[in-house]
Amino acid sequence: MDFSDCVKFANENPTTYIGTVEGDQPRVRAFAMWFADATGFYYHTGTPKKIWHQLKENPKVELCFHAPSDGAGQMMRVAGTVEFLEDAALTERLIEERPWILDLGLSGNKLGMFRVAHGEAYFWTAESNLRENEAPRVKF
């Protein structure tokens, strides 16, 4: 298993549960990942939103991707640190691929992009439930 397996799993199951911290309170919400490639997992959000401020305060996150199937399915958990992106070409690509974000009022300084480019990932299934610490890790 290597990082390309993680990228493939994320792109096939883009709904991501993102865990952040606000003070001492964990916060989790579902996100529609934009894309994943060899350089990381890419997301966007509105900068007025609480998650943006939580990430700015503490950029450490955990991502959870889930592929449902009979039973519990399979999950990929990713721990890493967010990198904030200010890239005109990426912004242009985002608006081209997801023009609906403009309808939400997300443009200019109200649009924030970020990625998780470095961290550790592992896969979980019900069969490995009690052996989570033994699951092979992929560092990226």
N, C-alpha and C positions, 0 to 999 in steps of 0.2 A: 504494500500500500504506500502511495506517495501523495503529494499535494494535488496532482491531477485528478486523483480519485475524489478528493474533497471538492474540487472545483466542479466536477461532473455532478456529484450529489447535490451541491447547492443550486446549480443551474436547473436541475431536474425537479427540485423541491424549493422554490424560491421564497416561500413564506418562512420568515425567520422570526423567532422570538428573541428579542434583544433585552438583556438584563443590564441595568445601570444601577447606580446608587445615588440617592438624594439624602444627604446627611447620613444618618444611620439606617435609612429605610430603603430596602431593595425595591426597584421598579422594573416591571416586565411588560412589554407590549409586543404585538405582532407587527412586522414590517414586511413590505413587498420588496425583497432585495432587487436592486437594479440589475446587476450582473456580477459574475465572478470570473476571474481569469487567473493567469499565473502570477499576477501582481496583487491579488487580494479579492476581498468581498466588498462590493460597492453599494452605497446607499445614498439617499437624499432625504431631506426633511426641511421643514420651515424653521428658520432661525428664531422666530418668536416662541416656538414650542418649548415645553419644559424639557423634553429629551435633549434638545440642543444645548441648553444651559447645563444639564446634568453631565453631558459628555465633555463640555468645556471645563467644568469643575473637576471631573474625574474621568479621563478618557479610557479607563479600563472597562472592558465589556465582556459579556459572555453571549454568544450566539447559539441558538439551537434550531436546527433544521430537522423536519420530521417527514418521513415517507410512510404514510399510513398503509397498512395491510392487515391481514388477519392477525389478531392479537395486538400487541403493542407496536408493531411495525419496526422501523429502524430510525434512529436519530443520529445526528452528527452534532457534537458539541464543540464549540470553538471558543477558546479564551485568548484574548488579545487586547491590543491598545489601538484606539481609533487614531487615524491620521486625517486631519481636516484638509480638504482640497479646494484650491482656488486655481482653476485651470479653464481658460476660455474655450479650448477645444472640447473638453469634457462637458462643460455647460451647454455648448451648442449641440453636442451629441445627445445629451439628456433631453433637451427641449424637442429635438427631432424625434427621438424615440418615445417620449412621454409628453406630448404636447398638452395633455390635460393638466399638467402642473401649473400652467399659466392661468387656467380657469380658477385655480385655487388661490391665485394671487401670489404665487411663489416665483418671484423673479428678483433680479438685482440682489440687494443685501438681505432679502427675505428667503433666499434659497441657499441652503447649506448642503454641501456634499461631503461625504466622508467614506473612508474605507478602513478595513482591518487587513493590514498587509503583513503583519508579523504576529506570530502566536503559536498556539498548539491546538490540534484538533484530534478528536477520536470518535469512533463509531460505537453505538450502544444498541443492543437488542435485548429482548426479554431473556434470551438464553445466556447473555453475559451479565445479567442484572446484579448478581452478587459478586461478580469479579470485575467490577468497573475499574478498579485500580490496575488490573492486569491488561486492560485494553491497550493495544499498540497506539502510541502517540505519533502524530505527524507534526513535526516542527516546520514552520514556514516563515 
